[in-house]
């Protein structure tokens, strides 16, 4: 399965690179303060992807850590108490 994932990621990276080279044209982009800049289309798309993916990924990491913490708390509460080690009793003669 790992090899399949690497092949898929490599194919997607190659497709992205080919599309980037084919569409390497400047496009006008207006910044929030009103300034117009010309930025290459693949860079703009990459920045837009990261701007949408990064916050979602960070929220996912926070939720995952929260669930692990809650699960650990529940597991500790449900865990039966540990028995004391047996004491040695001298043999009866």
Secondary structure, DSSP 8 states (H G I E B T S, - for coil): -HHHHHHHHHHHHHHHHHHHHHT--EEEEE-TTS-EEEEEHHHHHHHHHHHHHHHHHHHHHHHHHHHHHHHHHHHHHHS--------------
